[in-house]
Amino acid sequence: MSYPLPMNYADIQNILPHRYPFLLIDRVLELVPGQSAKGLKQLSGNEIFFQGHFPGEPIFPGVLQIEALAQLGGVALLTLPENEGKLPLFTGIEKTRFRGVVRPGDTLHLSTQITRMRGDFGFGTAEAKVNDEIVCQTELMFALIYHKD
């Protein structure tokens, strides 16, 4: 299957099973199936998590930054024909660092690379930037499992 770039929100929904409010990628800009992807998450003040994190000082939660990076990695993995119908699940997160605060109005630039696969288990590195400044870096471990629609 061919994936035209950039991918918009609807295109991403054709690959990932995530839906609002948990689909955390708005656009995929670059894609090398099975290897890497780059994308965007545009944060508006209307995001549901800003209501409680934190009132009067809204900040995009770090755990959701990691989830957005993992979802982007999922796009890279699930665009390989042999992974169609599978679901990428976390098996570990290591060496995570948060280096900045992400607020409403920011555009989160996401980049994920798959560094190694062994069967249905794999490893990747990922980072998120705002205004060319790294705000999150992490190493991801995952397993691909079959899921029911």
N, C-alpha and C positions, 0 to 999 in steps of 0.2 A: 504494500500500500504506500502511496506517495503522500507526503505531508508538506503542503505549501507553507512557506514562511513569509511574514510572521504568522504564527497561530494566534487566533483570538480566543476569548473565553469559551465560546461554543465549540471550537475545534479541540480545545483541551478537554472538554467534557466528553468528547468522543473517544478519548484515550484513557483518562483517569475516571474511577468511579466516584470520586469526591464531588460533593454538591454544596451549595450555599447552606450554611455560613462557613463551611470548612474547606472549600476549594480556595487555596491561597495564592494562586498564580493567575494573573490577568492576561499575560501575553508570553509566548515563546518566540524569541528573536533568532536564535541559532540552535541547530540540532544536528548532532552526529549520532544516529541511532545506535544504542548500545554503548556509547562512549561519553557523550557530554551534551549539555544544553545550557543556554543562557536565556533568561527571561526577566519579567517585571512583575512587581506587585505595587500598584498605585494605592496608597493609603489615604482614605478620606476620613473626615471626622464622623461620618455616619457608620463606620464599622462597629459591629455589636460589641466587640471586646473593649473598645475605648470607653464604654459606659461605666465599667467597673475597674479599669486598669489604667490609670487611677483617676477618680473624680477630681477635676480641677488640674490635673497633670497627666493627660493621656499619653501613654507609651505603648507601642506595639510589643507585646510580650515576647521575650527571647525564645520561649518554647515554640511559639508560632513561627518565628523566623526559621528555626530549625525545620519545622514541618513544611514550610514553603520550599526550602532547599531540597528536602526529601521528595516532595511532590514533583519538583522539576527533574530530579534524578529518575523518578518514576516515569516521567514522559520519555526520557532518553531510553530507559529499559523497555518500556511497553511498545515502543515503535519498532522494535525488532519483531519480525513475523513469528519467530519461535516463542515469543513471550506473550502473544495475544491470549487474552483470557486469564492471565495471571495477575496477582496482586502483590506489590512490594510491601513488605512489613519490616519495621525496625527490628534488628536483633542487638543493636548497640549504638551508642553515641560516645565518642571519645574526643579528647583534646579540644573541647568547645571553649571559645572565648568570645565574650561580648565586649566590643571596643567602642561602642557609641550608642546613643539613644535614638530610636526611630519614633517619629511623631506623625500625627495627622498632617497630610499634605506632602509627605515625603514619597519619593519613588524609590522602592527597594530594587536594586539591580542584583539579580540572583545568578549564580554560576555554580554548576555541579559537574564533576567529572567522575566517571566510573573508573576506578584504578585497577580493580582485579575482580574476576569472576571465577568461582569454583563450583561448577554445576549450577544449582539454583541459589547459591549464596554469594554475596559480593560485598565489595568495599568501595567507598568513594570519598572524595574530598569536596568541600563546598564552602562558598563564602557569599556574603551579602554586603552590598555597599550602598551608601547614600552620598550623593555628591562626590563620588570617587574616593570616599573614605570608607575603609572596612569597618563594618559594625558587628559582623558575626563571622566566625570561622569555625568549622567543625569537620570531624571525620565521621562518616556514617557506615554502619554495617547493616545488611538487610538480607532477607530471604524472599524468594519469589514463590508464592503458593497459588494453586488454582482456587478460584472463588466462584461462587454461584451467583448468577445475576438475579 
